[in-house]
Amino acid sequence: MKKNYSLTRMLALSILMVLPLAFYAQNATSSKKEKQKTEKKTKKAKTSFSPYLFGQAQFGASWSHAEIATTLFVPDLTSGHNSFVGAGSLGIGWQFLPWLNVYGGLNRGYAKGYLWSGNSKGKNKYMPNPAHNYWFTSDYYGADLNLGLNLSNLIGGYKTRLVSFGFHAGLGQSQWKSKTYDKTTGSLVARHGYSGNTDSHNGGISNRKVSMTIPVGADVNFSLNEKWDIYGDYTYNWMDTDLLDGIVSGYGNAGRDATVSASLGIRYKFTPGGVGSMAKKALEKTTINANSENKPKMLVESGDSIQITVNGTFPPKYFGKNAVMMIQPVVKYEGGEKMLSPINLKGEKVAGGGELISYQNGGSYSKTYKIPYEKGMNVAQLVTQSVVYPYSGKEYASVKDAVAGEKKAKVIPERKIADGTIVTSRLLQHNENFYFAPDKYEKETIITNKSSLFFKVNMAKLNWRLPLNKNKENYNALKGNLADLYKGWEVKSIDIQGWASPEGEETFNQGLSEHRAQTMEKYVKAKIKKELRKKDNTFAFKSVNDLTFNINANGPDWNGFMKAVEKSNIADKSAILNVVNSANESKKEEEIRNMIQIYPELERDILPPLRRAELYVNAIEPKRPESEIAALSTSSNYGELKINEILHAANLTNDLNTKKQIYANAMKSYPKCWRAVANAGAVDVELGNYKEAKSLLMKAMKMNKDASVVRNSMGALQARMGDYKKAEHCFLYA
C-alpha cells in the first residue's frame, strides 16, 4: 500500500534547508570590507539583547508511536486507514538569554493508529489475534514546561536573524483516554480513561488516565518583524504508559507509548518598551555630550560668554513611538545655577512639537547655547536633568513642570557632561591670525557636455530632418557630446531630461516627455555601443551597462514657455503672459491652444524648442596626484602647473620656506594673480621679513583693493612693527 508522508517531509526539508541560514542569515558579505562591517554590527548587537515575555499558539498534525501503528516518527497515511489527526497548543514563555528560554504550554490533541494482519514489521505478534486487523483512537489534554535552546544564537552570536533553528525539551503531564478495536470482528478490545474505568492512574478530566510526559523536539523560526514570528515545530512526546493503544507488550521506548506532532505556529513577543523601560535604560543605552575639544570635557569661555553645544544619540528600538523626552541642561557654579532651555524629543506617533526620533533606526539631536560668563563659572559643571512620559497632548516649559504635570512621568537620573571652565581667554592676549587667499583647487572637477534632440509636436520619434536638429550649433553639440569620454575620462553620470510643449493635455504631456527621454537614451546608448565595438576605443568603461543613466520626465515646460515669450518680439506678449498666469491650472493648455490661432508666432517660434530631450554627459576631469603637484611646484618644471594647482601645492606643506619658494614660482608663472602675491606677503610676515612682506602686500592691494585677506595680513604686519593704529585700521577695513 502506498504511503504519503508529504507534510512531515516538507517540515523536515524546511529544517534542513534553513539550517545553514540559521548560522549565517543576514551575515553573508561579498567582500572582506562588508564582512568586517557585519562583524562590527554583530558585536554591537550582542550588547543590545533585552529579556522579553512571549506568547505562542500552534496547530498541526498528530499521530502515535505505539504497537498499533505501522510507522515510528511519521504519520501512518495508509490507504483507507489515516492515522493523521490534529493537535494544538497555547503557551507563554520568557526569553531570558539570547539563546535560552523557558515556556509552558497547554495542549489538546488526538492520536490514532491502525495495524493490519500483513504488517511487514511483524508487530501483529503482540496482538490478541495476530491474524486480525486492529485500530485504536485516543484524545488527550496536556500541560508541559520546556527549555528552548536557540542554536543559531548560541553558535553564531546574538543578532537580528530572518531564520533561526533550535531544540527544546521538557517535562509535563497528559490526561488521556483511548479505545481499541478488533477491526476484523468489530469488537472492542480495550477501553481506558473513560468514566467507569477503575484501573490505575485514572482521575484526570472525566476520569481520564494521567501520565507523565517528556516532550523533545526541534523548531525552525521565521522572523516577520520585531514583534511577530512564525515557526515550524516537530515534537516527540514520550509518555509514561504503554496503554495508549490498549496493547501492553514492552515493545519500543522501553515499553512506553508516545505521541508525535508536526505543527505550524505563530509567536508574539512582548518586547520591552514604554517610558518605564526608556527611563530605566537611559544611562546604559543613550549618550549625551557637550561639544568640546578638551578631554575631560570642559566648558570654554570666550568673549565674555560660554558657548555650549549639547548633543546625543539614541540606539535603534529604544525611543517609544508614543513617548516624549525632555532634556534640560543646567550650568551649576559657585553662587548659583543657570537653567538652559530644554531639548524636546518625541516618538513617531507624537503630534506635538519636538525633534522626531525613530523607533526602528534611532536618531540624534544637537542644540547650541550661548550664555554670559558670570563670576564663579570657572568651576562650573554642566549637567542634564531629564524626564520621559507618554504623550498626553500637553507641552511643558521645563523638566520640573513636566514632572509635576504628568502622572506617568519617569525621571531619568541627572548626568554630568562637562566639569570646569577654561578661562584662558581672560588671562592671555591672542596672537594675530593669518588668512590666506583660497587656492580654488578642486579635488574633483565635473565637466558637463550638454546637447539636445528636438521632436515634432506630439511625437517622440527621432527625426533628423527637423530644422532644430539640423541646426549647426546643435548638431555640433550632439556630435561632440561624448568628447570627454573619448579622452578616456571617467563618467560621473549621464542625465537625460525629457520635456513637452505645454499646449497639450497634462497627462499626455507627462508620458510624451518620458518617451522623448527614452528616445534620447536609446540614441546615446547606440552611439556608445558603436564606439565600444572599435578595438582602439579609449573609453574608461567596458560596457554601456557600467554607466549610470538618470532619466527624468518633466512634462510640459511652463517655465521655458514663459521665458521664451518674455524674450520674444511678439507685440502682445504681456497679454499672453497675463492670460497664462491668471488661468486655472486645468485651463492653461486650453488658453495656449486658443492663442495659437491668434498668435501664429507661438507655434512657429516659441513651442518647437520646448519639444525636446536634453542630454548632460558629466565626466570627471583627470587630476595630477597631489604628490606630483607638490614635487613639480618646487622643481624647475613648475611652469607645467595651472595656477590653482601651484597655489594648492603651498597648502600641502607646513614649512614656511617651502611655501615661500612655491609662491615665488607662482608669481613667475602667473604675474597677474593677486592671490599668489598676497599669500607670499603673508608668509614673509610670519618669517619676519617685514620689508619684503610690506612690498608684496602693497602690490597685492593695488591688484585687488577689496581683498580682505590682504588687509588682514597688512594689519598683522603693522601690529608686529608696533604701529597699532594702522593695524586697527587694516583689521577694521578687513
C-alpha positions in Angstrom: 0.0 0.0 0.0 1.3 3.5 -1.0 2.2 5.8 1.9 2.1 9.6 1.7 4.4 11.5 4.1 4.3 14.9 2.4 3.6 17.1 5.4 6.4 15.6 7.5 8.8 15.5 4.6 8.1 19.2 3.9 8.8 20.2 7.6 12.0 18.1 7.7 13.1 19.5 4.4 12.5 23.1 5.6 14.6 22.4 8.7 17.4 21.0 6.6 17.3 23.9 4.1 17.3 26.7 6.7 20.0 25.1 9.0 22.8 26.9 7.1 20.9 30.1 7.1 20.4 29.9 10.8 24.1 30.5 11.4 24.7 32.9 8.5 21.4 34.7 7.8 21.8 38.3 7.1 25.6 38.0 7.6 26.7 37.0 4.1 29.0 39.5 2.5 30.6 39.7 -0.9 33.8 41.3 0.2 36.2 41.5 3.1 35.2 45.0 3.9 31.5 44.1 4.1 32.3 41.1 6.3 34.2 43.3 8.7 31.3 45.8 8.8 28.9 43.0 9.6 31.1 41.6 12.3 31.2 45.0 14.0 27.4 45.3 13.8 27.1 41.8 15.2 29.4 42.6 18.2 27.3 45.8 18.8 24.1 43.8 18.6 25.2 41.3 21.3 25.1 44.1 23.9 21.6 45.2 23.0 19.6 42.0 23.9 16.8 42.5 26.4 14.8 39.7 28.0 11.2 39.6 27.0 7.9 37.7 27.5 6.2 35.9 24.6 3.0 34.1 23.8 2.5 31.5 21.1 -0.1 29.2 19.5 0.4 26.3 17.2 -1.7 23.7 15.3 -0.8 20.8 13.2 -0.8 17.0 12.7 -0.6 14.4 15.5 0.0 10.6 15.3 1.1 7.8 17.6 4.2 5.8 18.2 2.8 2.6 19.7 2.2 -1.1 19.0 -0.9 -0.3 16.8 1.0 1.8 14.3 2.8 1.0 11.1 5.4 3.8 11.3 7.6 5.3 14.0 8.3 9.0 13.5 5.9 9.9 10.6 2.1 9.6 10.4 0.5 6.4 9.1 -1.3 7.6 5.9 -2.0 4.1 4.6 -4.8 3.9 2.0 -8.2 4.0 3.8 -6.7 4.0 7.3 -5.4 7.5 8.0 -3.8 7.9 11.4 -3.1 11.6 10.7 -5.2 13.8 13.1 -4.9 17.3 14.7 -3.1 18.7 17.7 -2.6 22.2 19.0 -1.3 24.2 22.0 -1.2 27.6 23.6 1.8 28.7 25.5 3.6 31.6 27.3 7.3 31.9 27.9 10.3 34.0 29.0 13.3 34.6 26.7 15.9 35.3 29.4 19.0 34.8 27.3 19.6 35.3 23.6 19.9 31.5 23.2 17.8 30.1 26.1 14.1 30.4 27.1 11.6 28.7 29.2 7.9 28.3 28.3 4.8 26.4 29.5 2.0 25.2 27.3 -1.5 23.7 27.4 -2.0 21.1 24.7 -5.0 19.4 23.1 -4.8 16.7 20.5 -5.7 13.3 19.1 -3.8 10.2 18.2 -4.8 7.0 16.5 -3.3 4.1 14.7 -4.0 1.1 12.5 -2.3 -2.3 12.2 -3.3 -4.8 9.6 -2.6 -8.5 9.7 0.0 -8.4 6.8 2.2 -5.8 8.6 5.7 -6.2 7.4 7.2 -5.1 10.8 5.8 -8.2 12.4 4.1 -6.3 15.3 1.0 -8.5 15.0 2.6 -11.0 17.3 1.8 -8.5 20.2 -2.0 -8.6 19.3 -4.6 -10.8 20.9 -5.0 -12.5 17.5 -2.1 -12.0 15.0 -4.4 -12.8 12.1 -6.7 -9.9 12.8 -6.6 -6.1 12.0 -6.6 -3.7 14.9 -7.5 0.0 15.3 -7.3 2.5 18.2 -8.3 6.1 18.7 -7.5 8.5 21.6 -7.6 12.1 22.6 -5.7 13.9 25.3 -5.2 17.1 27.2 -1.8 18.1 28.4 0.5 20.6 30.0 4.2 20.9 30.0 7.2 23.1 30.8 10.0 23.3 28.3 13.5 24.7 28.0 14.1 26.1 24.5 17.6 26.3 23.0 18.3 28.7 20.1 21.3 27.1 18.4 21.7 29.9 15.9 22.3 32.5 18.7 24.3 30.0 20.8 26.8 29.2 18.0 26.6 32.3 15.7 26.1 35.0 18.4 23.0 37.1 19.0 21.9 39.3 16.1 18.8 40.1 14.1 18.0 37.0 12.0 15.5 36.2 9.4 15.7 32.5 10.2 16.9 30.6 13.3 17.0 27.0 14.4 16.6 25.4 17.8 15.7 22.5 20.0 13.5 22.1 23.1 12.9 19.5 25.8 10.8 19.5 28.9 8.5 17.7 31.4 4.8 17.5 31.5 1.6 15.6 32.2 -1.0 14.1 29.8 -4.6 13.2 30.6 -5.9 10.8 28.0 -8.5 8.2 27.1 -8.5 5.6 24.3 -10.5 2.8 22.7 -9.0 -0.2 20.9 -11.0 -2.3 18.4 -10.5 -5.6 16.6 -11.4 -4.4 13.1 -11.8 -8.0 11.8 -14.6 -8.8 14.3 -15.7 -5.3 15.0 -15.4 -5.9 18.8 -14.0 -3.5 21.5 -10.7 -4.9 22.8 -9.7 -2.2 25.4 -11.1 0.9 26.9 -9.1 3.3 29.1 -9.6 6.7 30.7 -13.4 6.7 30.5 -15.9 7.2 33.3 -16.4 3.8 34.9 -12.8 2.6 34.4 -11.2 1.6 37.7 -7.7 0.8 36.6 -4.7 2.7 38.0 -3.7 6.3 37.2 -7.3 7.4 36.5 -8.5 10.6 38.0 -8.0 13.2 35.3 -10.6 15.2 33.4 -13.7 13.0 33.2 -11.8 10.1 34.9 -9.1 10.2 32.2 -5.8 8.4 32.8 -2.9 10.6 33.9 0.7 10.0 32.6 3.9 11.9 32.9 5.3 13.1 29.5 8.8 14.1 28.3 8.5 16.3 25.1 11.6 16.6 22.9 11.6 18.5 19.6 13.2 20.7 17.0 11.9 24.0 15.6 12.7 26.5 12.8 11.7 30.1 13.3 11.0 32.8 10.7 11.0 36.4 11.9 8.2 38.5 10.3 9.1 41.7 12.2 10.3 42.8 15.7 7.0 41.5 17.3 5.8 38.6 15.3 7.4 35.2 14.3 6.1 32.1 12.6 7.6 28.8 13.3 7.5 25.1 12.4 7.8 22.6 15.2 8.4 18.8 15.4 7.9 17.2 18.8 8.2 13.6 20.1 6.2 13.3 23.3 7.3 10.3 25.3 4.6 9.0 27.7 5.0 7.1 31.0 2.5 4.4 29.9 2.2 1.5 27.5 -1.6 1.6 27.5 -2.3 4.4 25.0 -3.2 2.0 22.2 -4.6 -0.6 24.6 -1.9 -3.1 24.0 0.8 -3.8 26.6 3.8 -5.6 25.2 7.0 -3.8 26.2 7.6 -3.0 22.5 9.8 0.0 21.8 10.6 3.0 24.1 11.3 0.7 26.9 7.7 -0.4 26.9 6.2 3.1 26.7 3.9 4.7 24.0 4.3 8.2 22.6 2.6 10.8 20.5 4.3 12.8 17.7 3.3 16.1 16.3 4.3 18.4 13.4 2.9 21.9 13.7 3.0 25.5 12.4 2.7 28.3 14.9 2.7 32.0 15.5 4.5 33.8 18.3 4.1 37.4 19.7 7.0 38.9 21.6 6.2 41.4 24.4 9.5 43.2 23.8 10.4 45.9 26.3 9.1 49.3 25.6 7.3 52.3 27.2 8.6 55.2 29.2 9.5 53.0 32.2 11.9 50.9 30.1 13.3 54.1 28.5 14.0 55.7 31.8 15.5 52.5 33.3 17.9 52.1 30.3 18.6 55.7 29.6 22.1 55.8 31.1 23.0 52.5 29.6 21.6 53.0 26.1 21.9 56.7 25.3 24.7 59.2 25.0 24.8 62.9 25.9 27.9 65.0 25.2 29.0 68.7 25.5 30.9 69.6 22.3 34.5 70.4 23.3 37.9 69.5 22.1 39.1 69.2 25.7 39.4 65.9 27.5 38.0 65.6 30.0 35.0 67.7 28.8 35.2 71.3 30.0 33.3 74.5 29.1 35.3 77.2 27.4 34.8 81.0 28.0 35.4 83.2 25.0 34.5 86.9 24.5 32.8 87.1 28.0 30.4 84.3 27.2 30.3 80.5 27.2 29.1 78.6 24.1 27.8 75.1 24.8 26.6 72.5 22.3 24.7 69.6 23.8 24.2 66.6 21.5 23.3 62.9 22.0 22.3 59.7 20.2 19.7 57.0 20.7 20.1 53.4 19.5 17.6 51.6 17.3 14.5 50.2 19.1 14.8 52.4 22.1 12.7 55.5 21.7 9.0 54.7 22.2 6.6 55.7 19.4 4.3 57.5 21.9 7.0 58.9 24.2 8.1 62.4 24.9 11.6 63.1 26.4 12.7 66.4 27.7 16.4 67.0 28.4 17.3 70.2 30.2 21.0 71.3 30.5 21.8 73.1 33.8 25.0 75.1 34.4 25.9 74.8 38.1 28.5 77.0 39.6 29.5 78.6 42.8 26.8 81.0 43.8 24.0 79.7 41.6 22.8 77.7 38.6 21.5 78.6 35.2 18.7 76.5 33.7 19.0 76.4 29.9 16.0 75.9 27.6 15.0 72.2 27.3 15.6 69.9 24.3 12.2 68.4 23.3 12.3 65.0 21.6 9.3 62.9 20.5 8.4 59.5 19.2 6.9 58.8 15.8 3.2 58.9 17.0 3.5 62.2 18.9 1.7 65.1 17.2 3.3 67.9 19.3 6.5 69.9 18.8 10.0 68.5 19.2 12.6 66.7 17.3 11.5 63.3 15.9 13.4 60.2 16.9 12.7 56.9 15.0 12.0 53.8 17.0 13.3 51.4 14.3 16.5 53.4 13.4 17.2 55.5 16.5 18.4 59.1 16.0 20.4 62.0 17.3 20.0 65.7 18.3 22.1 68.8 18.8 21.4 72.2 20.3 23.8 75.1 20.9 23.5 77.7 23.8 25.4 80.9 24.4 25.3 82.3 28.0 27.1 85.3 29.6 30.1 84.5 31.7 29.4 85.2 35.4 31.7 85.2 38.4 32.2 81.7 39.8 31.7 79.9 36.5 35.3 79.0 36.3 34.4 76.0 38.5 31.1 75.3 36.7 29.6 71.9 36.0 27.2 71.2 33.1 24.6 68.5 34.0 21.4 67.4 32.3 18.1 66.8 34.0 15.7 64.6 32.0 12.2 63.2 32.1 10.3 60.9 29.8 6.5 60.5 29.7 3.7 59.2 27.4 2.3 61.9 25.1 -0.9 63.4 26.5 -1.3 66.4 24.3 0.3 68.8 26.8 3.6 70.7 26.4 5.8 72.0 29.2 8.4 74.7 29.5 10.8 72.8 31.8 11.5 69.3 33.2 10.2 70.4 36.6 6.8 71.4 35.0 6.6 68.1 33.1 7.3 66.0 36.3 4.6 67.9 38.1 2.1 67.8 35.2 2.4 64.2 34.1 1.4 61.4 36.4 3.2 58.7 34.4 6.4 60.8 34.0 9.6 58.9 34.8 12.6 61.0 35.9 16.0 60.0 34.4 18.9 60.3 36.8 21.0 63.5 36.4 24.2 63.1 34.5 27.3 65.3 34.4 28.6 66.0 30.8 31.2 68.8 31.5 33.2 69.7 34.5 35.1 73.1 34.9 35.5 76.0 32.6 38.6 77.1 30.6 39.1 80.9 31.1 42.4 81.3 29.4 41.0 84.0 27.1 40.5 86.2 30.2 44.2 85.9 31.1 46.2 85.9 27.8 46.4 88.0 24.7 45.7 86.4 21.3 48.3 86.4 18.5 47.1 87.7 15.2 45.6 85.2 12.9 46.6 84.9 9.3 44.2 84.2 6.4 45.4 83.1 3.0 43.7 83.7 -0.3 41.9 80.4 -1.4 43.7 78.2 -3.9 40.3 77.4 -5.6 41.7 73.9 -6.3 39.0 71.2 -6.9 39.9 67.7 -6.0 37.2 66.5 -8.3 36.0 68.7 -11.3 32.9 67.6 -13.2 32.9 68.7 -16.8 29.4 68.7 -18.4 28.6 68.4 -22.1 25.0 69.4 -23.0 23.2 68.6 -26.2 19.5 68.3 -27.2 17.2 66.4 -29.5 14.1 68.1 -30.8 10.8 66.4 -31.8 7.7 67.1 -33.8 4.5 68.1 -31.9 3.0 65.1 -30.0 5.8 62.8 -31.3 8.8 61.1 -29.6 10.4 59.5 -32.7 13.9 60.7 -33.6 13.7 62.9 -36.8 17.0 64.3 -38.1 15.1 66.3 -40.8 13.8 68.8 -38.2 15.4 72.2 -38.7 16.3 72.4 -35.0 18.1 69.0 -35.2 20.0 70.2 -38.3 20.9 73.5 -36.7 24.8 73.7 -36.9 25.3 74.7 -33.3 23.0 72.0 -32.0 24.4 69.4 -34.5 27.9 70.1 -33.3 26.8 69.7 -29.7 25.3 66.3 -30.5 28.4 65.3 -32.4 30.7 66.2 -29.5 28.6 65.2 -26.5 30.9 62.2 -25.8 34.1 64.1 -26.4 35.3 63.8 -22.8 34.5 60.1 -22.8 36.6 59.6 -26.0 39.5 61.0 -24.0 39.2 58.2 -21.5 37.7 60.3 -18.7 35.7 58.6 -16.0 32.0 59.1 -16.3 30.2 60.5 -13.2 26.7 60.2 -14.6 24.6 60.7 -17.7 21.5 62.8 -17.1 18.5 63.0 -19.5 15.7 65.4 -19.1 12.5 64.9 -21.2 10.2 67.9 -22.0 7.0 68.7 -23.8 5.5 71.9 -25.0 2.6 73.0 -22.7 -0.3 73.2 -25.2 -1.3 69.6 -24.8 -3.2 67.7 -22.0 -1.2 67.3 -18.8 -1.2 63.5 -18.5 -0.4 63.1 -22.2 2.5 65.6 -22.0 3.9 63.7 -19.0 4.0 60.5 -20.9 5.3 62.2 -24.0 8.2 63.7 -22.1 9.1 60.3 -20.8 9.1 58.8 -24.3 11.3 61.6 -25.6 13.8 61.0 -22.7 13.8 57.3 -23.6 14.5 58.1 -27.3 17.5 60.2 -26.2 18.7 57.3 -24.0 18.5 54.8 -26.9 20.3 57.3 -29.2 23.2 57.8 -26.7 23.5 54.1 -25.9 23.6 53.1 -29.6 26.3 55.7 -30.1 28.4 54.4 -27.2 27.9 50.7 -28.2 29.1 51.6 -31.7 32.3 53.1 -30.4 32.8 50.2 -27.9 32.9 47.8 -30.9 36.1 49.5 -32.1 39.2 47.8 -30.8 41.0 51.1 -30.3 38.3 52.9 -28.3 39.5 54.9 -25.3 36.5 54.6 -23.1 37.2 54.1 -19.4 34.4 51.5 -19.2 33.8 48.2 -20.9 30.1 48.1 -21.3 27.2 50.6 -21.5 25.8 48.8 -18.5 28.7 50.2 -16.4 27.2 53.7 -16.8 24.6 55.4 -14.7 21.7 56.9 -16.7 19.4 59.3 -14.7 16.2 59.7 -16.7 13.7 62.4 -15.7 10.3 63.0 -17.4 9.4 66.6 -16.6 6.1 67.0 -18.6 5.2 70.4 -20.0 7.9 73.1 -19.8 5.9 76.1 -18.5 8.9 78.0 -17.3 10.6 77.6 -20.7 7.4 78.8 -22.4 7.1 81.9 -20.2 10.8 82.9 -20.6 10.6 82.4 -24.4 7.5 84.6 -24.7 9.1 87.3 -22.4 12.3 87.4 -24.6 10.3 87.3 -27.9 9.3 90.2 -30.2 5.6 89.3 -30.1 3.7 92.6 -29.8 1.1 91.3 -27.2 3.5 89.2 -25.2 2.4 90.9 -21.9 -1.2 89.9 -22.7 -0.2 86.3 -23.4 1.7 86.2 -20.1 -1.2 87.7 -18.1 -3.6 85.2 -19.6 -1.4 82.2 -18.7 -0.7 83.5 -15.2 -4.3 84.2 -14.4 -5.8 80.9 -15.8 -6.6 77.9 -13.7 -4.2 75.0 -13.9 -6.8 73.0 -15.8 -7.4 75.8 -18.3 -3.8 76.8 -19.1 -3.4 74.3 -22.0 -6.7 75.4 -23.5 -5.8 79.1 -23.3 -2.5 78.4 -25.2 -4.3 76.4 -27.9 -6.7 79.4 -28.3 -3.8 81.9 -28.5 -2.0 79.8 -31.2 -4.9 80.8 -33.5 -4.3 84.5 -32.7 -0.5 84.5 -32.5 1.0 82.1 -35.1 4.4 83.1 -33.7 3.8 80.8 -30.8 3.6 77.7 -32.9 6.4 78.9 -35.2 9.0 80.3 -32.8 8.1 79.5 -29.2 6.8 76.0 -28.9 9.1 73.9 -31.2 12.3 74.4 -29.0 10.3 73.2 -26.0 9.7 69.8 -27.5 13.0 68.2 -26.6 15.1 65.9 -24.7 18.3 67.2 -23.1 21.4 65.2 -22.6 24.0 66.1 -19.9 27.2 63.9 -20.0 29.0 64.5 -16.7 32.7 63.4 -16.8 35.4 63.6 -14.2 38.4 65.7 -15.3 41.6 63.8 -14.6 43.8 65.3 -12.0 47.5 65.1 -11.2 48.2 63.2 -7.9 48.9 65.6 -5.1 52.4 64.1 -4.6 53.2 65.1 -8.3 51.8 68.6 -7.8 54.0 69.1 -4.7 57.1 67.8 -6.5 56.6 70.0 -9.6 55.9 73.1 -7.5 59.4 73.3 -6.2 61.2 71.9 -9.3 62.4 73.7 -12.5 59.2 72.4 -14.2 56.8 74.4 -12.0 55.5 76.1 -15.2 53.6 72.9 -16.1 51.2 73.5 -13.2 48.0 75.5 -13.5 47.5 78.5 -11.1 45.1 76.6 -8.8 47.4 73.6 -8.7 50.5 75.5 -7.7 48.6 77.5 -5.1 47.2 74.2 -3.8 50.8 72.8 -3.5 51.6 75.5 -0.9 48.7 74.2 1.2 50.2 70.7 1.2 53.2 71.7 3.4 53.6 73.4 6.7 57.2 74.5 6.1 57.2 78.3 5.6 60.4 78.4 3.5 58.9 75.8 1.1 55.7 77.9 0.9 57.8 81.0 0.1 59.5 79.1 -2.8 56.2 77.8 -4.2 54.5 81.3 -4.1 57.7 82.8 -5.8 57.3 80.3 -8.6 53.6 81.0 -8.8 54.3 84.8 -9.2 56.8 84.0 -12.0 54.3 81.8 -13.9 51.2 83.9 -13.2 52.4 87.5 -12.5 48.8 88.9 -12.7 47.5 86.6 -9.9 46.9 88.7 -6.8 46.4 85.6 -4.7 49.9 84.4 -5.2 51.3 87.9 -4.3 49.1 88.2 -1.2 50.0 84.8 0.1 53.7 85.3 -0.5 53.4 88.5 1.6 51.6 86.7 4.5 54.4 84.0 4.5 57.1 86.8 4.7 55.2 88.3 7.7 55.4 85.0 9.5 59.0 84.6 8.6 59.8 88.1 9.9 60.8 89.5 6.5 58.7 92.7 7.2 60.2 94.9 4.5 59.7 92.3 1.7 56.3 91.5 3.1 55.1 95.1 3.1 56.2 95.5 -0.6 54.3 92.4 -1.6 51.2 93.3 0.3 51.1 96.8 -1.1 51.4 95.3 -4.6 48.5 92.9 -3.8 46.3 95.7 -2.6 46.8 97.6 -5.9 45.8 94.4 -7.8 42.7 93.8 -5.6 41.9 96.7 -3.2 38.9 95.0 -1.7 40.6 91.7 -0.8 40.0 91.2 3.0 42.9 88.7 3.4 45.4 91.3 2.1 44.1 93.9 4.6 44.2 91.3 7.4 47.9 90.4 6.6 48.8 94.1 6.4 47.2 94.6 9.9 49.2 91.7 11.3 52.4 93.2 9.8 51.6 96.7 11.2 50.9 95.2 14.7 54.2 93.4 14.7 56.0 96.5 13.6 54.4 98.3 16.5 52.0 100.6 14.6 48.8 99.6 16.3 46.8 102.5 14.9 47.4 101.4 11.3 46.9 97.8 12.4 43.5 98.6 13.8 42.6 100.5 10.6 43.6 97.4 8.5 41.7 95.0 10.7 38.5 97.1 10.7 38.7 97.5 6.9 39.2 93.7 6.5 
